[in-house]
Amino acid sequence: AGPGSYTVGTMSERFDCHYCRDPLHGKKYVQKEGRHCCVKCFEKFCANTCIECKKPIGADSKELHFKNRYWHDNCFRCFKCYTSLVNEPFMLRENNKVWCSNCTAAEDAPRCKGCFKPIIAGDQNVEYKKMVWHKDCFTCSQCKQVIGSGSFFPKGDEFYCVSCHEHKFAKTCAKCKNPITSGGLTYQEKPWHSECFICSNCKKPLGGKRFTAVEDDFYCVECYKECVAKKCAGCKNPITGFGRGTSVVNYEDESWHDYCFKCTKCARGLANKRFVCHNGKIYCAECPKRL
């Protein structure tokens, strides 16, 4: 802003006021655009109007101007913080309001989604999908602790730290009851950690492998054969239910593969047929008569 374009002095020659024709000799006068006038007529006809207070800027006032706009020097203040802008950097904004550089920067700065205050240059911040927070304002929606630049999980308009997300949203392992944060598997519609779904005997992981469930325990094929499966009274091998001979014949306290349950004398298969037990051995209905 610069000073006004007129001069003020005391007349030493004989001039009359250009407007009211009163003599100006020995009186204070104003000269503007080659015309001499008294102070009263200057304020009435020539003075610029202050764009801030809307009053004339008299000859005794200090005037500032910028781009054909005029202010009293004491009206040239920041619209936001009221700091005097005489000899200070400023910005002319909407509605002909002048702002200091600090208020301009704050007004134009992005607003924190947490506290709604401006984020100015130098502030540590967090940005996510065109939203921005002060670093200390970016907090967990559940525990309210500062997430800052740490890991987080978005859920709609809310954000959760890793711990709260695990407890609130993650599936819980059917065995250890802890959250499953990644991976895992499902058996009988229940989630498991891969490292929790293991053979009850050898402790090897069962994910993607054949296994047998016995009540609440799981066994790999080898351990089931060795430790759990009944032994066939015929061939003495484990009855696993895998491969050939998935059917089992039970009689009293013994079990057979269906293909091992046959007549001791004639080797005829007796699964689902009449048989006779004699001296602890199994016979078809005909062979005991031949003994």
Summary of the structure (lengths in Angstrom):
residues: 291
radius of gyration: 49.5
end to end distance: 131.4
largest distance: 166.0
contacts: 756
relative contact order: 0.05
helix: 15%
strand: 33%
